[in-house]
Amino acid sequence: MSPRPDGIDLAARSRARRRALQALYAWQIGGSAMKAVIEQFQHEQDMEVADLDYFEDLLHGVEKNLAAIDESLKPYVDREIEQIDPIERAALRMAAYELKYRPDVPYRVIINEAIEVTKRFGADHGHSYVNGVLDKLAMQLRQVEKRG
């Protein structure tokens, strides 16, 4: 997949999201500083083909806005955020960050990417849960876009 006319390489962004999900998982489980997690992941060889700027934006964005992200998810989840499976929680937080703070990315792309990374790394039906939560969140955060 080649870059779009605006220079965005969609495949590199997808790889950045996959790596960011793994990094968020490690951050949630290990409790390390986000800076240390980012440094650890940057040294892995397959990061060379990912959009590093987007990877870092996702991680710093989730860290910086964690309370607001979790608060926006709260009405749409059926348990406390910390009780959600760590992979699903990472996918929800990452996508909620994008929905809330990255209006340049279409909500359908965000939801689809979250579903795909959850299918790849999460439990068997985790992607269905993530889809349901994010669809409701997108209705709130992207009303104008969803109606169009």
Stockholm file with secondary structure:
# STOCKHOLM 1.0

chainA/1-148         MSPRPDGIDLAARSRARRRALQALYAWQIGGSAMKAVIEQFQHEQDMEVADLDYFEDLLHGVEKNLAAIDESLKPYVDREIEQIDPIERAALRMAAYELKYRPDVPYRVIINEAIEVTKRFGADHGHSYVNGVLDKLAMQLRQVEKRG
#=GR chainA/1-148 SS CCCCTTSCCHHHHHHHHHHHHHHHHHHHHHCCCHHHHHHHHHTSGGGGGSCHHHHHHHHHHHHHTHHHHHHHHGGGCSSCGGGSCHHHHHHHHHHHHHHHHCTTSCHHHHHHHHHHHHHHHSCTTHHHHHHHHHHHHHHHHTHHHHHC
#=GC SS_cons         CCCCTTSCCHHHHHHHHHHHHHHHHHHHHHCCCHHHHHHHHHTSGGGGGSCHHHHHHHHHHHHHTHHHHHHHHGGGCSSCGGGSCHHHHHHHHHHHHHHHHCTTSCHHHHHHHHHHHHHHHSCTTHHHHHHHHHHHHHHHHTHHHHHC
//
